[in-house]
Amino acid sequence: MSQQFPPTGQPQPGHGYPPPPQPKKSSVGKIIGFGCLGIVGLFVLLAIAGALIGGGKEDKTAKDPAVPSAAASSAPAKAPESKPAEPEKKAAVAVVAKPAEFKKTVLAQGDGYTSVSVTVTNNSSKPINVNPLYFAITDTNGTKHNAELGVDKDQIGTVELAPGENVTGAITGKGSWTAKSVTYTDGLIGDSVRADVS
């Protein structure tokens, strides 16, 4: 009986040498998963960018059925029809703006600020948020001014208004100028409501 020996140079498994490593499996599933996640992420970013661009240009007067369009105003006027009077529909959010005296806080650097007193009323059926950062003031030269935080003692509060509630406070911009209008945006990218300062 002859004894068989392994060929020279090849040790038997289990005699001092570890077994050969397993070949690595390619992670095709991970690559496809990350690729799909990247595509979904791209679509989400595009949707957010579109909402920011499209939402900022919207003006509430364009949606208001009480404001006639340019085409309607050029048409000849019709005789009023005899219909029962319908109650006037209120805007979902009403903004009233008046000039106000700047009341300096310790955070104000100097007296070079302009304040506007603003009242926001929620006429909708859903709560809305009010925040000083949701306002911009346009001066008589057409320049927009962002709200400066904490510089006026009467600054409008950061609140959630339930349907029917209102809040009044100051919106303040840096510099001395004459305010023409105030624009409120419900959430930084929501619908905009503009009110003339009177």
HELIX and SHEET records of a PDB file:
HELIX    1   1 VAL A   28  GLY A   56  1                                  29    
HELIX    2   2 LYS A   60  LYS A   63  1                                   4    
HELIX    3   3 ALA A   70  SER A   74  1                                   5    
HELIX    4   4 PRO A  132  TYR A  134  5                                   3    
SHEET    1   A 3 VAL A  93  ALA A 100  0                                        
SHEET    2   A 3 TYR A 113  ASN A 122 -1                                        
SHEET    3   A 3 ASN A 166  LYS A 174 -1                                        
SHEET    1   B 2 ILE A 128  VAL A 130  0                                        
SHEET    2   B 2 VAL A 159  LEU A 161 -1                                        
SHEET    1   C 4 LYS A 144  ASN A 146  0                                        
SHEET    2   C 4 PHE A 135  ASP A 139 -1                                        
SHEET    3   C 4 ALA A 179  THR A 185 -1                                        
SHEET    4   C 4 SER A 192  ASP A 196 -1                                        
END                                                                             
